[in-house]
């Protein structure tokens, strides 16, 4: 996915159970994705956000 801040950075998240760190992808009945835990970029724009029900929620 691309960073939602608009910087254009590509974000790769590991979803396989054996990976560390890894994220869980959940899709609700309306087909909106959610990710657990939050996404926190350690380099570049350093964005920190949750993806919940298809919407980006920025962390302070």
C-alpha positions, 0 to 999 in steps of 0.5 A: 500500500502507499502511505496515506500521508501522500508522501508516496512511500510504499508500505509492505506489511507482513500478514503471514502468521510466522512473520515477526513483526506481523499484522492481522488483516480483518475485513468487515461485512461491508468489505472494509479492511482493518489492520492490527496493530497500528502502522508506524513508519520508522523512516521517511515521513514517520507516519503513525496510523490505524486502518479501521473499517477502511478509514485511516485514523492518525495517531498523535 
